[in-house]
């Protein structure tokens, strides 16, 4: 039967423009933590509760899970004063403000953002489950086996740090969440390079791999030692994400008539990049738990199953064609 032509690439341009607009949109400080009532509340709370006998009482009464996750008396003051400020805003009929760059969330045990932490954990578990299925289904002799395993480990590491960051937002956990997410996108580009070029020209994929490592090292070094610029970080990630998107889609387009499973790859990359636009909703958390970021993370959970289904199909195809001595395109 005739192969139905896929839609042309120009419809991707609006997505690209929206992402670039998001990346260049100026980042403003949070209104809530600028409020005098919030600042005065924190100062009074710290002065009253975080010194002398009261501090020792706080520490003795603090649950072990709060101690292990690094919650301090000052942190608890900020949390309590945040809700005091939110209550005043709502009483006066104003919109709920953000504090320190994020919406107010109802803390559950030690989890600062319970929904996002749970969603990150479920993404990691889905990735782990499908990695185990991949290893049980695909023989180690498949040409892409080790590259895909390495990609899975990079992804699992990213979801681990995402879970940690949404559990406890600190200077270290924030940086690890951002850096590990960037590593996943760069490794996806390398994975695409190996699949499209490296199987026939290993030297090319090795050179690209070195360039990607240098790019990642430069990116992390700049943000760590020079300036942690949120706008630059977002713009850099949007740029490499679009490279990843277009490269994979080009491969899908070229193989749409020969590989019956090509659509899985195309749908995965479109979903992953399209679902990221959920961040644009940016609404105050429903029930002080579920915000746009959590919805985004929840929406990506099923994508892992489709992506590994593609990887399994493609790895078995490569193994069979290698056994038959067929040139892989």
N, C-alpha and C positions, 0 to 999 in steps of 0.2 A: 504494500500500500504506500501511497505517496506520503512523504513526511511533511507535516504541517509546519509552515515557517513560523519561527518565534517572533515576537514583537520586536521592532527596532529599538536601538539603544537610546534615541533622543528622549523618551519619557523619563529617563534617569536624570536628566538635567535639572528638573525642579527639585528632586531630592538633593542633588549636589548643592544647589543654590541655598536650600534651606539649612543644610548642615554647615555650609560656610558662613551663612548669616549667624547661626547659633555660635559658631566658633569666634566670630569677631564682635559679638555683642558685648558691650562693656559690662564688667562685673562691678556691682555697687556693694558697699558694705551693708550689713544687716541692720534693720531699723531697731529691732528689739534690744540688742545689747548696747545700742547707743543711747537708749532712754535713760534719763537721770533717775527715774524711779527704780529701774533695774540695777543700775550701778550703785545707788545708795543702799538698796536692799542687800546686795552682795557684800558691800563693805560692812554693813551693820551685822549681817549674819556671820561673816568671818571673824569679826572682832568679838562677837558674843559667844560663838560656839566652837571656834577653831583654835583656842588657846587654853592653856592650863588644864584644870580639872575637866572642863566641858569637852575638850579635845580628847582627853584620855577616856572619858565616858563614851564619846562617839566611836572611838577605835575599838573599845571593848564590846560595844553592842553591834558593831558592823558585821554582817554575815561574811563567812569565809569567801563566798563567790564574789562579793564586792571587793574584798581585799585582793584576791587573786587577779582581778581585772583592773586594779589600780585606781579604784574610786577613792577620792580624798574628801576631806571635810569641805574644802573650797569647791570641789566639783559638786558636792551635794547642795551647797549654798546656791550655786548657779542654777542648779536644776529646780530647787524650790522657788527661787526668785523669778525664774522664767515663767512659772505658772502664775505667780502673783501678777506679773506684768501682763500676761495673756488675759487674765481675768479682768484687769482694768481696761484693756483694749476692748474686750467684748462688752463690758458694761457701758462703755461710751459709744458703742456702735461702730467701732473701727475694725478694719480687717486684721486678721491674725498676723503678727509680724514674724520674721525669721530671727534667729539668734545664732550668732557666730557662723553664718553661712548656711544654716539649715532650718527646717521647720521644727516647731516643738513636737516632740514625740513622747508618748507615755512610756516610761521605762518599765520593762518587765524583767524582774530579777536584775541581772547585770546587763541586759541587752538595751542599748540606747535606741536602736531602730529595729524592733522585733520583726516586722514584716520583711524588711530588706535582708536582715540576717538569716531568717528562715529561707527566703527565696534563694539567697546565695548558697546556702547549705544544700538545698534541693538541686540546684544546678550542678554543684560539685558531685553529689551522689548520682545524678543522672549520667554525668560524664564518666564517673567511675564504673557504673553498671555497664554502660555501652563499651567502655574500653575492655572490660572483662569479656564481654560478648565478642568483641572484635578478636581478642587473643584466642578465644576458644573456637572461632570460626575460620580465621585466616591463618594458613601455615606461615611459619617464620621465613620461608623461602620467597615469599612475595616481595617484589622489588621495593614497595613502599612501606613494608611492615615496620621497620625500625624508625623511619621518619615519622610515621603516624603515631607510634608509641611515644616518641619524644614530644610531639605536639600535644598529646593527651596529658602528659605529665606537666607541661607548661600550663595547660588550661586548668588542671586540678590545683596547681599552685596558686593561680590567679583567683579561683573561686574560694580557696582556703583564706587568702588574705582579704577577699571581699567580705567573707563571713566575719573575720576578726575585726575588720574596720567598722562594719555596721553594728558589731557587738560593743566595741569600745573605740571611740574616735580619739586618737592621739596623734601627735606629730609623726611618729614612726608608722602607725598602722595606715594613716592616710597616704603617706608616700608609697608604702608597699602596695597598697591597693591600686594606685595610679600606675606605678611602674610595671607591676605584673600584668595589668590590663594591656599596656602598650606592648609588652613582650608577646602576648598572645596574638595580637594583630600582626606584628612583625614576623612571628613564626608561621602564621597562616600564609603570609606572602612567600616565605621560604618554601612551605609545603606546596604551594601552587607552582613555584619555580621548579622544584624537583619534578613535579608531575608533568609539567609542560615542556621543560627543557632538559632537566637533569638526567632523565633516564637515557637520553641519547647523547647528551653532552655534560658529563659529570663536572667537568672543569667550570662550566658556566654557573651551575648551581652552587659550586664551592665559592666562586668569586662573589656571587650575590649574597651568600651566607655571611662572608666576611664583611661585606658592605653593610649588611643589616646589623651585625654585631657592633660595628663602629658607630652606626647611626644610633643604636640603643645606648651605647656607652656615652656618646656625646649628649644625648637627650637627658639621661639621668644625671650626668655630671653638671650640666648647665642648671638643672632644676635644684640640684643638691648644694652646689658650691657657689653659684652665682646669684640666681634669683628664682624662687618658686613662683613662676608666672602662670596663673590659672588659665589666662587667655591663650598664652602660647601653648600650654600643654594640650588644651582642647583643640586648637588649630592644627597642631602636629598630629594628634590622633585622628582627626577628621581627614587630613591629607593622606596618611598611610592607609586609613580605612577605605578611602575611595580607590587607591591603587589596588588594594586587595579585592575590592568589589569588582572593578572593571576587568582585572586580569582573569579572575575566575569566570566572569560572565563571557569573556571572549573565548575562553576554553570551552565553555558549555555550547556556545554558538557554533564553534568549529566542529564539535563532535555530536551535534544534535541528530545527525542522520546515521551515525554509526554506533553510538552507545545508548541503549534504551533507557538507561538510568540517569542520563545527563540532567534531566529536569530536577532531580533531587538536589543536586549541587546548586543549580540556579535558584531554586526556591529557597534553599537555606541561606545563601548570601543575601538575597533580597529581603528575607524575613529579618535576619540579624541586623541589617542596616536600617530597614524600615521601622522595626520595632524600637530602635533607639530614639526615634522621633517622639515616642511617648514621654520622654523627658521634657518636651516642650509644654506639656500640659501644666506641670508645676503647680498643683493645687495643694492647699493645706491638708494635712493627713485626715482621712476619714476615721472617726473614732480615735483620733490622735495616734493612729498606727499605720494606715495604708496611704502612701503617697504615690506620686507618679514614678519615682525611682523604683519603689517596690513593685509596682505594676509592671514596669519594664523587665525587671529581673524575673518575675513570675512568668511573664509571657515567653521568655526564652527557654524555659525548661523543656517543652516538647521538641524544640528544634534540635537538641542533642540526639534524639532518637532518629530523626530523619537524616542528620548529618552522618552519623555512624552507619546508617543503612547504606548511604552512598559510598562511604569509605570501604565497607565490606564488599559491596558489589564491584567497586573499581579494583580493589586489591585482588579479588578472585579473578577478575578479567585479566589483569596484568600477569598474574601467575600462569593462567592458561595460555595466553599468547606467548609468554616466554618459553613455555614447554614446547609449543608448536613452532617456535622459531619465527614468529610473526613480528614484524617491525612495529613497535608501539608509536602511535601518533599522539 
